[in-house]
Amino acid sequence: MAAAKDYYQVLGVPEGATEAEIKKAYRNLAKQYHPDRNPNNDVASERFKEVGEAYGVLSDAEQRKRYDTMRKYGAFGAGVGGFGRGQPGGGSTRVEDFDLGGFPGFGGLGDLFSSIFGRGKRGASAEPIEATVEVPFRTAALGGQVPVTVSVTETCVACGGSGAARGASVNVCSECKGRGTVTFGQGGFAVTRPCPACRGRGKVATESCSTCAGQGEVAANKRLLVTVPAGSDSGQRVRLKGQGQRSADGAQPGDLVVTFQVAPDRFFSRKGLDLYCTIPINVAQAILGTKIKVRTLDDHHVVLKVPPGTQPGRKFRIRGQGIEKNKNHGDQIVEIAVAIPERMTEEQEAALKEFADRAELRY
């Protein structure tokens, strides 16, 4: 059994290639070997399919990770433990029909291969897309909504998703014979994927739509309002059902998974459900005691009594004025900072020295 071609070699990129490098290589090769540029060229057509299959795996972080794992153990070279050899009639084994369960450390290679290459089934939802959005501190604490913009593909309005130019005829795809899928060999296994020539539609146009270059879809920015639950923190995620990438075959759209990144606040900081803030007072207030107004999260003020002799760094707890989450309330912790005057008049300095002498304070 001949070793299968390496996906990295197919795209001409190193194993450590970045996502941008992989995309650039794919675009150049896809343009070079596209059937529209190479009519009746079987070699170019086969190369175009290989490039599409390679990009389909390496452009997806999860599939690439699993592919690299299998590649490391030789699954795409001489075979895995001899499986796939000596099949009756010389045929290759289909991943869909053969379960390689029980291989130590992998918990079923059939499922792993299927997760890498897909089963070619239609009607499944598209993979979820992820986005990170910055949330203002107060919005995260009190709850609210924030806008998020994600890049998706939408049906081309000019051609209605057919990929055909106006007036062009649409014919059955010669690559997949109208099935919309192609089957190819990979290290003795046959896997089924959407046809790269017709993008799973089963039909190709004699002239491509100029708006979408025959893809049937165009890139677009989708803007949504995401509800932020009260008490949210950085790293928290919400899933918006059906708000992600649309499915290529018209099935249910995928989900959008949004991760919150809470922006810092100039006045408040947070630990769990407790809020922390620092209030400056002057020397006289610290020595003699005072009452100060402290701003709370909801923009109200509470009066805090500072006793005489309060030291810098002393903390006071205002109960119930922290963050509320799931009917639990945090507190607001107020730290006192004593502001020392940088300059004094001669009269003020003399008065302070007199005070220090009478209080027997060294200076």
Phi, psi and chi 1 to 4 in degrees:
 res  aa     phi    psi   chi1   chi2   chi3   chi4
   1 MET       -  125.4  178.8  177.5   61.8      -
   2 ALA   -73.9  146.5      -      -      -      -
   3 ALA   -69.7  142.3      -      -      -      -
   4 ALA   -74.5  156.7      -      -      -      -
   5 LYS   -69.8  142.1  -68.3 -175.9  178.8  179.8
   6 ASP   -79.7  131.9 -173.1  -69.8      -      -
   7 TYR   -60.4  -36.1  -81.2  159.3      -      -
   8 TYR   -66.3  -38.2  -68.1  101.4      -      -
   9 GLN   -69.6  -35.4  -66.3  178.1    1.8      -
  10 VAL   -59.0  -42.2  169.4      -      -      -
  11 LEU   -88.5   -9.8  -65.7 -178.1      -      -
  12 GLY    70.5   35.9      -      -      -      -
  13 VAL  -123.9  154.7  -64.0      -      -      -
  14 PRO   -74.5  166.8   27.3  -34.7      -      -
  15 GLU   -60.1  -34.2  -67.1 -177.7   27.9      -
  16 GLY   -91.1   20.0      -      -      -      -
  17 ALA   -61.5  143.5      -      -      -      -
  18 THR   -78.4  168.2   64.2      -      -      -
  19 GLU   -60.0  -39.5 -178.4  179.4  -13.0      -
  20 ALA   -66.4  -39.4      -      -      -      -
  21 GLU   -66.4  -38.5  -69.7  170.8  -21.8      -
  22 ILE   -65.9  -44.0  -69.4  173.0      -      -
  23 LYS   -63.4  -42.4  179.9  180.0  -70.7 -172.8
  24 LYS   -63.3  -44.0 -178.6  179.1  179.4 -179.5
  25 ALA   -63.5  -42.0      -      -      -      -
  26 TYR   -62.2  -46.3  165.0   70.0      -      -
  27 ARG   -61.5  -42.4  -73.9 -179.7  173.7  176.6
  28 ASN   -64.3  -44.6  -68.7  -23.0      -      -
  29 LEU   -71.5  -39.5  -68.6  171.1      -      -
  30 ALA   -62.8  -38.9      -      -      -      -
  31 LYS   -67.2  -39.4 -175.6 -177.8  -63.5 -175.4
  32 GLN   -67.1  -39.8  179.0 -178.9   -9.1      -
  33 TYR  -106.3   10.9  -65.5  106.4      -      -
  34 HIS   -60.3  139.4 -163.9  -79.1      -      -
  35 PRO   -56.9  -29.3  -27.1   35.2      -      -
  36 ASP   -65.5  -30.5  -69.9  -12.2      -      -
  37 ARG   -89.4  -16.1  -73.5 -167.3  171.7 -172.0
  38 ASN  -131.1   64.0  -58.0  -87.6      -      -
  39 PRO   -64.3  139.3   23.0  -32.8      -      -
  40 ASN    59.5   29.5  -57.5  -41.3      -      -
  41 ASN  -114.2   99.1 -172.2  -29.5      -      -
  42 ASP   -65.6  -36.0  -66.8  -20.6      -      -
  43 VAL   -64.8  -46.4  174.7      -      -      -
  44 ALA   -65.1  -37.6      -      -      -      -
  45 SER   -63.4  -43.5  177.0      -      -      -
  46 GLU   -65.7  -39.7 -173.6   63.1   29.7      -
  47 ARG   -64.5  -38.6 -175.0   81.6  171.4   97.3
  48 PHE   -62.4  -40.6 -178.3   74.6      -      -
  49 LYS   -65.9  -42.5  -72.3 -168.9  -69.0 -177.0
  50 GLU   -61.0  -43.2  -70.2  178.3   -7.0      -
  51 VAL   -62.6  -42.7  168.5      -      -      -
  52 GLY   -64.1  -41.5      -      -      -      -
  53 GLU   -65.3  -42.8  -65.9  -64.3  -20.8      -
  54 ALA   -62.9  -44.0      -      -      -      -
  55 TYR   -68.1  -35.3 -179.7   70.2      -      -
  56 GLY   -59.3  -32.4      -      -      -      -
  57 VAL   -88.1  -49.2  172.5      -      -      -
  58 LEU   -73.2  -19.2  -61.7 -174.8      -      -
  59 SER   -83.3  -13.1   62.5      -      -      -
  60 ASP  -102.5  120.2 -176.1  -77.7      -      -
  61 ALA   -56.6  -45.9      -      -      -      -
  62 GLU   -68.4  -44.8  -75.0  -61.3  -41.3      -
  63 GLN   -64.3  -38.8  -68.8 -167.5   44.9      -
  64 ARG   -64.1  -40.8 -178.5 -179.3  179.9 -178.1
  65 LYS   -61.7  -45.5 -178.8  178.6  178.9 -179.2
  66 ARG   -67.9  -38.7  -69.5 -169.0  -73.0  -96.0
  67 TYR   -61.3  -44.4  173.3   79.0      -      -
  68 ASP   -61.1  -37.5  -73.0  -16.0      -      -
  69 THR   -63.8  -48.4  -60.1      -      -      -
  70 MET   -65.6  -37.0  -62.6  -58.6  -63.7      -
  71 ARG   -64.0  -37.6 -176.8  170.6  173.6  -92.5
  72 LYS   -61.0  -36.5  176.1 -179.0  177.8 -177.5
  73 TYR   -93.0   12.1  -74.1   93.1      -      -
  74 GLY    80.4   18.3      -      -      -      -
  75 ALA   -67.0  -19.8      -      -      -      -
  76 PHE  -112.7   21.2  -54.0  115.3      -      -
  77 GLY  -118.0  -99.3      -      -      -      -
  78 ALA   -87.6    7.0      -      -      -      -
  79 GLY   100.3  168.8      -      -      -      -
  80 VAL  -106.5  106.5 -178.2      -      -      -
  81 GLY    57.2   23.8      -      -      -      -
  82 GLY    87.6   -2.3      -      -      -      -
  83 PHE   -65.7  148.0  -73.0  108.2      -      -
  84 GLY    90.2   -2.1      -      -      -      -
  85 ARG   -95.2  152.0  -57.6  171.8 -172.1  -97.0
  86 GLY    64.0   32.7      -      -      -      -
  87 GLN   -72.5  143.8  -62.3  -62.1  -35.6      -
  88 PRO   -55.3  135.0  -24.8   33.4      -      -
  89 GLY    77.3    4.3      -      -      -      -
  90 GLY    76.0    8.1      -      -      -      -
  91 GLY   -77.8  155.8      -      -      -      -
  92 SER   -86.2  159.7   59.4      -      -      -
  93 THR   -87.5  132.9  -55.1      -      -      -
  94 ARG   -86.8  135.0  -64.2 -177.9   59.2   87.6
  95 VAL   -60.0  -36.2  171.9      -      -      -
  96 GLU   -63.9  -26.4  -67.2   89.7  -20.2      -
  97 ASP  -107.1   -7.3  -58.2  -31.2      -      -
  98 PHE  -128.9  124.0 -170.5   70.9      -      -
  99 ASP  -101.6  120.4 -177.8   16.1      -      -
 100 LEU   -97.6   48.4  -65.4  177.0      -      -
 101 GLY   -71.6  161.3      -      -      -      -
 102 GLY    85.6    0.4      -      -      -      -
 103 PHE   -72.1  123.2 -167.3   85.4      -      -
 104 PRO   -55.4  129.9  -23.9   33.6      -      -
 105 GLY    90.7  -10.6      -      -      -      -
 106 PHE  -118.3  -16.1  -69.6   98.1      -      -
 107 GLY    62.6   33.8      -      -      -      -
 108 GLY   111.3   96.3      -      -      -      -
 109 LEU   -71.7  -23.3  -70.8 -179.3      -      -
 110 GLY   -60.8  -45.6      -      -      -      -
 111 ASP   -65.2  -36.5  -69.1  -22.3      -      -
 112 LEU   -66.9  -43.9 -173.7   54.7      -      -
 113 PHE   -62.8  -40.0  -92.0   77.9      -      -
 114 SER   -64.1  -38.7  -62.7      -      -      -
 115 SER   -70.0  -28.9   65.7      -      -      -
 116 ILE   -75.2  -50.2  -68.0  176.5      -      -
 117 PHE  -100.8  -13.6  -60.1  111.3      -      -
 118 GLY    81.1  161.6      -      -      -      -
 119 ARG  -103.8    3.0  -64.4  178.9  179.5  -92.8
 120 GLY    74.0   15.4      -      -      -      -
 121 LYS   -80.1  145.2  -68.1 -177.8  178.5  179.0
 122 ARG  -100.2  161.1  -63.0 -167.7  171.5 -159.3
 123 GLY    90.7   -5.6      -      -      -      -
 124 ALA   -81.6  150.5      -      -      -      -
 125 SER   -67.1  152.9  -60.5      -      -      -
 126 ALA   -69.6  158.3      -      -      -      -
 127 GLU   -63.8  145.1  -70.1  -67.1  -39.9      -
 128 PRO   -68.3  150.7   23.9  -32.7      -      -
 129 ILE  -110.5  154.5   57.0  177.3      -      -
 130 GLU  -120.8  149.4  -61.9 -169.6    8.4      -
 131 ALA  -147.3  150.3      -      -      -      -
 132 THR  -114.7  133.8  -60.6      -      -      -
 133 VAL  -128.5  138.0   61.0      -      -      -
 134 GLU   -82.0  131.7 -174.9  174.8   77.9      -
 135 VAL  -115.4  127.6 -179.3      -      -      -
 136 PRO   -57.1  148.1  -24.5   34.2      -      -
 137 PHE   -55.8  -48.7 -172.3   92.6      -      -
 138 ARG   -65.1  -37.5  -74.0  171.8   50.5   82.6
 139 THR   -64.6  -41.1  -57.2      -      -      -
 140 ALA   -65.2  -37.8      -      -      -      -
 141 ALA   -76.1  -42.8      -      -      -      -
 142 LEU   -96.6  -17.3  -61.7  174.2      -      -
 143 GLY    94.0  155.5      -      -      -      -
 144 GLY   162.5 -153.3      -      -      -      -
 145 GLN  -133.6  147.1  -70.0 -175.2  -42.4      -
 146 VAL  -134.0  146.4  -67.6      -      -      -
 147 PRO   -81.3  148.4   29.0  -33.2      -      -
 148 VAL  -139.6  137.9   59.7      -      -      -
 149 THR  -117.2  126.8  -58.8      -      -      -
 150 VAL  -125.4  151.0  -66.6      -      -      -
 151 SER   -91.1  124.6  -62.5      -      -      -
 152 VAL  -134.5  173.3  -63.9      -      -      -
 153 THR  -110.3  140.5   55.9      -      -      -
 154 GLU  -126.7  160.2  -63.9 -178.6  -13.5      -
 155 THR   -60.5  131.7  -59.3      -      -      -
 156 CYS   -65.7  123.6  176.3      -      -      -
 157 VAL   -69.4  -34.0  176.3      -      -      -
 158 ALA   -63.5  -38.7      -      -      -      -
 159 CYS  -114.2    0.1   64.6      -      -      -
 160 GLY    68.4   19.0      -      -      -      -
 161 GLY    91.5   -1.1      -      -      -      -
 162 SER   -79.9  -22.5   67.5      -      -      -
 163 GLY    80.2    3.6      -      -      -      -
 164 ALA  -101.0  142.5      -      -      -      -
 165 ALA   -71.1  158.1      -      -      -      -
 166 ARG   -61.6  128.1 -178.9  172.4  -62.8 -179.0
 167 GLY    89.7  -10.2      -      -      -      -
 168 ALA   -77.6  151.8      -      -      -      -
 169 SER   -90.2  150.8   60.1      -      -      -
 170 VAL  -114.5  124.2  179.8      -      -      -
 171 ASN  -118.3  164.5  -56.0  -43.7      -      -
 172 VAL   -65.5  135.3  173.8      -      -      -
 173 CYS   -63.8  128.2  175.9      -      -      -
 174 SER   -75.3  -20.6   59.6      -      -      -
 175 GLU   -75.3  -47.1  -66.0  -62.3  -35.9      -
 176 CYS  -107.1    1.1   64.2      -      -      -
 177 LYS    58.9   32.3  -47.9  -57.4 -178.3 -164.1
 178 GLY    87.4   -3.0      -      -      -      -
 179 ARG   -74.9  -28.0  -67.2 -171.9  -59.0  -88.8
 180 GLY    86.9   -5.9      -      -      -      -
 181 THR  -134.1  156.0   59.0      -      -      -
 182 VAL  -130.1  151.1  -68.5      -      -      -
 183 THR  -114.4  132.0  -59.0      -      -      -
 184 PHE  -137.3  159.6   70.6  101.1      -      -
 185 GLY   -90.5  143.8      -      -      -      -
 186 GLN  -143.9   97.5  178.9   70.3   15.8      -
 187 GLY    61.4   36.6      -      -      -      -
 188 GLY    94.1   -3.6      -      -      -      -
 189 PHE  -112.2  147.6  -62.9   90.0      -      -
 190 ALA  -108.2  125.8      -      -      -      -
 191 VAL  -124.3  152.0  -65.2      -      -      -
 192 THR  -111.3  132.9  -59.7      -      -      -
 193 ARG  -137.6  161.3  -64.5  -73.2  -75.2  170.4
 194 PRO   -57.9  141.2  -25.9   35.1      -      -
 195 CYS   -64.8  124.2  175.3      -      -      -
 196 PRO   -73.0  -21.9   26.1  -33.7      -      -
 197 ALA   -72.2  -40.6      -      -      -      -
 198 CYS  -111.9    2.9   64.8      -      -      -
 199 ARG    58.9   36.1  -64.3  179.0   61.6   83.4
 200 GLY    82.2    2.8      -      -      -      -
 201 ARG   -84.5  -21.8  -68.4 -169.0  -69.2  -94.7
 202 GLY    83.2   -3.1      -      -      -      -
 203 LYS  -138.2  149.9  -62.2  179.3 -179.2  179.6
 204 VAL  -131.2  151.9  -67.5      -      -      -
 205 ALA   -98.0  152.1      -      -      -      -
 206 THR   -70.8  -24.6   55.2      -      -      -
 207 GLU  -139.9  129.2 -177.7 -179.2   -6.8      -
 208 SER   -77.8  149.1  -61.1      -      -      -
 209 CYS   -64.4  130.8  170.8      -      -      -
 210 SER   -72.7  -23.8   59.2      -      -      -
 211 THR   -73.0  -43.8  -58.7      -      -      -
 212 CYS  -111.5    6.1   64.5      -      -      -
 213 ALA    57.8   33.4      -      -      -      -
 214 GLY    82.5    2.9      -      -      -      -
 215 GLN   -79.0  -23.4  -57.9  -60.8  -55.5      -
 216 GLY    81.2   -0.1      -      -      -      -
 217 GLU  -149.4  155.6   56.4 -171.2   21.5      -
 218 VAL  -131.4  153.8  -67.1      -      -      -
 219 ALA   -73.6  142.2      -      -      -      -
 220 ALA  -149.8  155.0      -      -      -      -
 221 ASN   -99.0  126.9  -71.1  -32.3      -      -
 222 LYS  -108.4  123.8 -173.3  175.2 -176.1  178.6
 223 ARG  -107.8  128.6 -176.1  178.3  172.5   87.3
 224 LEU  -133.2  157.9  -59.4  165.1      -      -
 225 LEU  -102.3  124.2  -80.8  178.2      -      -
 226 VAL  -105.2  128.9 -180.0      -      -      -
 227 THR   -78.6  126.8  -62.0      -      -      -
 228 VAL  -103.3  113.0 -178.9      -      -      -
 229 PRO   -64.9  148.1  -17.1   30.5      -      -
 230 ALA   -59.8  138.6      -      -      -      -
 231 GLY    84.4   12.2      -      -      -      -
 232 SER   -67.6  152.1  -64.1      -      -      -
 233 ASP  -134.6  167.0 -154.3   -9.4      -      -
 234 SER   -58.2  138.2  -68.9      -      -      -
 235 GLY    93.2  -13.8      -      -      -      -
 236 GLN   -71.0  143.1 -176.0  170.0  -30.0      -
 237 ARG  -123.9  146.1  -49.4  172.8   83.8 -169.2
 238 VAL  -127.8  146.1  -65.5      -      -      -
 239 ARG  -112.3  125.6  178.8 -180.0  -70.8  -93.8
 240 LEU  -103.9  108.9  -54.4 -179.5      -      -
 241 LYS   -64.6  130.6  -68.9  -72.7 -173.7 -178.8
 242 GLY    70.0   12.4      -      -      -      -
 243 GLN  -105.1   10.6  -65.6  -62.6  -31.0      -
 244 GLY   -97.1 -142.6      -      -      -      -
 245 GLN   -74.3  136.7 -179.1   61.7   54.9      -
 246 ARG   -71.5  153.3   70.0  178.0 -176.4   86.1
 247 SER   -78.8  143.7  175.4      -      -      -
 248 ALA   -64.7  -28.7      -      -      -      -
 249 ASP  -104.4   20.8   55.2    9.9      -      -
 250 GLY    81.6    7.9      -      -      -      -
 251 ALA   -75.4 -173.8      -      -      -      -
 252 GLN   -60.8  133.0 -178.9  179.9   -7.3      -
 253 PRO   -61.9  157.0  -20.6   32.1      -      -
 254 GLY   -75.7  179.3      -      -      -      -
 255 ASP   -96.1  161.7  -61.0  -22.3      -      -
 256 LEU  -112.0  122.7  170.3   62.1      -      -
 257 VAL  -106.7  118.1  179.2      -      -      -
 258 VAL  -109.7  128.2  179.2      -      -      -
 259 THR  -104.1  131.5  -57.7      -      -      -
 260 PHE   -85.8  139.3  -63.8  145.6      -      -
 261 GLN  -126.3  106.1 -177.8   63.1   46.0      -
 262 VAL   -79.3  127.7  179.5      -      -      -
 263 ALA   -75.8  147.9      -      -      -      -
 264 PRO   -70.5  156.4   23.8  -32.3      -      -
 265 ASP  -111.9  147.8 -172.9   79.6      -      -
 266 ARG   -71.7  -23.8  -63.6  177.1   61.1 -177.5
 267 PHE  -110.7  -43.3 -176.9   68.6      -      -
 268 PHE  -100.3  151.2  -69.0  109.3      -      -
 269 SER  -130.9  173.1   60.7      -      -      -
 270 ARG  -139.8  141.3  173.4 -178.7  176.4 -179.3
 271 LYS  -137.2  106.3  -68.4 -178.3 -179.0  178.2
 272 GLY    65.8 -125.2      -      -      -      -
 273 LEU   -97.4   -1.8  -62.9 -178.4      -      -
 274 ASP   -88.7  141.4  -70.3  -24.5      -      -
 275 LEU  -104.5  144.5  -68.8  175.3      -      -
 276 TYR  -124.0  140.2  -72.2   75.1      -      -
 277 CYS  -148.1  161.2   64.1      -      -      -
 278 THR  -121.6  130.5  -59.7      -      -      -
 279 ILE  -117.8  125.9  -58.3  -67.0      -      -
 280 PRO   -86.8  140.6   28.6  -31.7      -      -
 281 ILE  -131.5  163.0   61.4  175.1      -      -
 282 ASN   -89.7  175.4   59.7   44.7      -      -
 283 VAL   -61.3  -42.6  174.7      -      -      -
 284 ALA   -62.7  -41.6      -      -      -      -
 285 GLN   -64.1  -39.5  -71.1  174.7  -51.1      -
 286 ALA   -66.1  -38.7      -      -      -      -
 287 ILE   -78.3  -46.3  -65.2  174.6      -      -
 288 LEU   -91.5  -14.8  -57.6  174.6      -      -
 289 GLY    88.7  156.6      -      -      -      -
 290 THR  -166.1  178.3 -173.0      -      -      -
 291 LYS  -123.2  132.9  -68.9 -178.6  178.9  179.9
 292 ILE  -127.9  153.5   56.8  174.9      -      -
 293 LYS   -94.7  130.1  -73.1 -175.0  177.0 -179.3
 294 VAL  -116.2  127.8  179.4      -      -      -
 295 ARG   -76.0  138.0  178.7  165.4   62.9   90.2
 296 THR  -103.7  174.7   58.5      -      -      -
 297 LEU   -62.1  -33.0 -176.0   63.9      -      -
 298 ASP   -89.5   18.6   56.5    4.7      -      -
 299 ASP    67.8   20.0  -86.5  -21.9      -      -
 300 HIS   -93.7  175.8  -69.4   87.2      -      -
 301 HIS  -129.5  142.0  -70.1   82.2      -      -
 302 VAL  -120.9  150.4  -64.3      -      -      -
 303 VAL   -92.2  126.7  176.0      -      -      -
 304 LEU  -113.0  126.5  177.1   64.7      -      -
 305 LYS   -88.8  120.8 -176.2  177.4  179.6 -179.8
 306 VAL  -101.5  115.5  179.6      -      -      -
 307 PRO   -72.6  158.2   25.6  -33.0      -      -
 308 PRO   -59.1  146.6  -23.0   34.1      -      -
 309 GLY    76.3   22.1      -      -      -      -
 310 THR   -69.3  129.5  -66.7      -      -      -
 311 GLN   -90.0  151.1  -57.4  -62.8  -46.2      -
 312 PRO   -57.8  137.7  -21.9   32.3      -      -
 313 GLY    91.0   -6.3      -      -      -      -
 314 ARG   -66.9  141.1 -177.2  173.2  176.9  179.3
 315 LYS  -112.9  141.9  -64.9 -179.0  174.7   66.1
 316 PHE  -123.4  141.6  -63.3   88.2      -      -
 317 ARG  -106.8  124.0 -176.9 -179.3  -64.2  -88.8
 318 ILE  -104.6  106.3  -54.7  175.6      -      -
 319 ARG   -71.6  140.3  -62.9 -161.4  175.4  -85.4
 320 GLY    77.3    5.2      -      -      -      -
 321 GLN  -104.5   17.5  -68.9  -62.1  -33.4      -
 322 GLY   -92.1 -146.8      -      -      -      -
 323 ILE   -92.2  139.6  -64.5  173.7      -      -
 324 GLU  -102.2  130.3  179.2 -176.9   -0.4      -
 325 LYS  -150.6  125.4 -176.1  176.0 -176.9  179.2
 326 ASN    53.0   44.6  -61.1  -31.5      -      -
 327 LYS    67.9   11.8  -62.4 -177.0  178.8 -179.6
 328 ASN  -104.7  136.5  -64.4  -44.0      -      -
 329 HIS  -113.0  135.4  -78.2   82.4      -      -
 330 GLY   -91.4  179.9      -      -      -      -
 331 ASP  -113.5  166.3  -60.3  -31.0      -      -
 332 GLN  -106.8  123.1 -178.0  169.3  -20.8      -
 333 ILE  -102.5  120.7  -47.6  -59.8      -      -
 334 VAL  -106.7  121.1 -179.5      -      -      -
 335 GLU  -101.8  135.0 -178.6  176.0  -12.9      -
 336 ILE   -92.1  129.9  -63.1  -61.8      -      -
 337 ALA  -116.5  124.8      -      -      -      -
 338 VAL   -92.2  119.2  179.3      -      -      -
 339 ALA   -85.6  121.7      -      -      -      -
 340 ILE   -96.5  128.0  -52.8  -62.4      -      -
 341 PRO   -63.7  135.2   20.4  -31.2      -      -
 342 GLU   -81.2  -28.3  -63.6 -179.2   -1.0      -
 343 ARG  -134.9  147.1  -66.4 -175.4  179.0   85.9
 344 MET  -137.8  154.4  -66.6 -172.1  -64.8      -
 345 THR   -75.6  166.4   64.5      -      -      -
 346 GLU   -60.5  -38.4  -68.8 -177.1    2.3      -
 347 GLU   -65.3  -42.7 -177.8  179.9   -3.5      -
 348 GLN   -66.3  -40.0  -69.3  169.2  -21.8      -
 349 GLU   -65.0  -40.6 -174.1  174.8  -14.9      -
 350 ALA   -64.8  -40.3      -      -      -      -
 351 ALA   -65.5  -39.3      -      -      -      -
 352 LEU   -67.6  -39.0 -177.2   58.4      -      -
 353 LYS   -65.0  -38.8  -72.5 -179.0  177.8  179.3
 354 GLU   -63.2  -41.8 -179.3 -179.4   -3.3      -
 355 PHE   -62.0  -43.5  165.8   75.1      -      -
 356 ALA   -64.0  -40.1      -      -      -      -
 357 ASP   -65.4  -43.0  -70.3  -19.9      -      -
 358 ARG   -68.6  -33.5  -69.7 -175.0  176.8 -176.5
 359 ALA   -87.6    3.2      -      -      -      -
 360 GLU    55.3   46.0  -61.8 -179.2   -8.1      -
 361 LEU   -99.4  127.3  -60.4  176.5      -      -
 362 ARG   -78.9  145.6  -61.7  178.2   61.1 -176.5
 363 TYR  -151.2      -   58.5   91.0      -      -
